[in-house]
Amino acid sequence: MKMLSEIAKEALELSSGQRRILARILLDLSDEDQDFSPDVEASWEDEICRRMEAVHSGHAKNRNYDEVMNELDARFGA
């Protein structure tokens, strides 16, 4: 088994995004009631990063709250 200092050293070599994923994994694993999947967690992290990049690059479009809620009501029934 690796020593904690070895694991920490290796973690510091990860990119900041990978460290965030690792932190979330460790936090999720500390909650015994949490249903955890590393693949699902990594997919969510990718999606979050993709959405943040769209906002920062100006490609994301904002919409009015009422417009979105009306569309959801029409789509799924009020």
C-alpha positions as a Markdown table, in Angstrom:
| # | Residue | x | y | z |
|---|---|---|---|---|
| 1 | Met | 0.0 | 0.0 | 0.0 |
| 2 | Lys | 1.3 | 3.5 | -0.9 |
| 3 | Met | 2.1 | 6.0 | 1.8 |
| 4 | Leu | -0.2 | 9.1 | 2.0 |
| 5 | Ser | 2.8 | 11.3 | 1.2 |
| 6 | Glu | 3.4 | 9.3 | -2.1 |
| 7 | Ile | -0.3 | 9.7 | -3.0 |
| 8 | Ala | -0.2 | 13.4 | -2.2 |
| 9 | Lys | 3.0 | 13.9 | -4.3 |
| 10 | Glu | 1.3 | 12.1 | -7.3 |
| 11 | Ala | -1.9 | 14.1 | -6.9 |
| 12 | Leu | 0.1 | 17.4 | -7.1 |
| 13 | Glu | 1.4 | 16.3 | -10.5 |
| 14 | Leu | -2.2 | 16.2 | -11.8 |
| 15 | Ser | -3.7 | 19.0 | -13.8 |
| 16 | Ser | -6.0 | 21.3 | -11.8 |
| 17 | Gly | -9.1 | 19.8 | -13.4 |
| 18 | Gln | -7.9 | 16.3 | -12.5 |
| 19 | Arg | -7.3 | 17.4 | -8.9 |
| 20 | Arg | -10.8 | 18.8 | -8.7 |
| 21 | Ile | -12.2 | 15.4 | -10.0 |
| 22 | Leu | -10.1 | 13.6 | -7.4 |
| 23 | Ala | -11.3 | 15.9 | -4.6 |
| 24 | Arg | -14.9 | 15.2 | -5.6 |
| 25 | Ile | -14.3 | 11.5 | -5.7 |
| 26 | Leu | -12.7 | 11.5 | -2.3 |
| 27 | Leu | -15.5 | 13.7 | -0.8 |
| 28 | Asp | -18.2 | 11.5 | -2.4 |
| 29 | Leu | -16.6 | 8.3 | -1.1 |
| 30 | Ser | -16.6 | 9.8 | 2.4 |
| 31 | Asp | -20.4 | 9.9 | 2.3 |
| 32 | Glu | -21.6 | 6.3 | 2.9 |
| 33 | Asp | -25.0 | 7.0 | 1.5 |
| 34 | Gln | -23.6 | 8.3 | -1.8 |
| 35 | Asp | -23.9 | 6.1 | -4.9 |
| 36 | Phe | -20.6 | 6.8 | -6.6 |
| 37 | Ser | -19.3 | 6.1 | -10.1 |
| 38 | Pro | -15.9 | 7.4 | -11.2 |
| 39 | Asp | -17.1 | 7.3 | -14.8 |
| 40 | Val | -20.2 | 9.3 | -14.1 |
| 41 | Glu | -18.3 | 11.8 | -12.0 |
| 42 | Ala | -15.7 | 12.3 | -14.8 |
| 43 | Ser | -18.4 | 12.8 | -17.3 |
| 44 | Trp | -20.1 | 15.5 | -15.2 |
| 45 | Glu | -16.8 | 17.2 | -14.7 |
| 46 | Asp | -16.3 | 17.2 | -18.5 |
| 47 | Glu | -19.8 | 18.6 | -19.0 |
| 48 | Ile | -19.2 | 21.3 | -16.4 |
| 49 | Cys | -15.9 | 22.3 | -18.0 |
| 50 | Arg | -17.6 | 22.4 | -21.5 |
| 51 | Arg | -20.4 | 24.6 | -20.2 |
| 52 | Met | -18.0 | 27.0 | -18.4 |
| 53 | Glu | -15.9 | 27.3 | -21.6 |
| 54 | Ala | -19.0 | 28.1 | -23.6 |
| 55 | Val | -19.8 | 30.9 | -21.2 |
| 56 | His | -16.3 | 32.3 | -21.1 |
| 57 | Ser | -15.9 | 32.2 | -24.9 |
| 58 | Gly | -19.3 | 33.9 | -25.4 |
| 59 | His | -20.9 | 31.0 | -27.2 |
| 60 | Ala | -23.4 | 30.3 | -24.4 |
| 61 | Lys | -26.8 | 32.0 | -24.8 |
| 62 | Asn | -28.7 | 33.2 | -21.9 |
| 63 | Arg | -32.5 | 33.1 | -21.8 |
| 64 | Asn | -35.2 | 34.7 | -19.8 |
| 65 | Tyr | -36.4 | 32.7 | -16.8 |
| 66 | Asp | -40.1 | 33.0 | -17.7 |
| 67 | Glu | -39.4 | 31.9 | -21.3 |
| 68 | Val | -37.6 | 28.8 | -20.1 |
| 69 | Met | -40.3 | 27.9 | -17.6 |
| 70 | Asn | -43.0 | 28.4 | -20.2 |
| 71 | Glu | -41.2 | 26.2 | -22.6 |
| 72 | Leu | -40.8 | 23.5 | -19.9 |
| 73 | Asp | -44.5 | 23.7 | -19.0 |
| 74 | Ala | -45.4 | 23.3 | -22.7 |
| 75 | Arg | -43.1 | 20.4 | -23.1 |
| 76 | Phe | -43.8 | 18.5 | -19.9 |
| 77 | Gly | -47.2 | 19.8 | -18.9 |
| 78 | Ala | -47.9 | 22.3 | -16.1 |
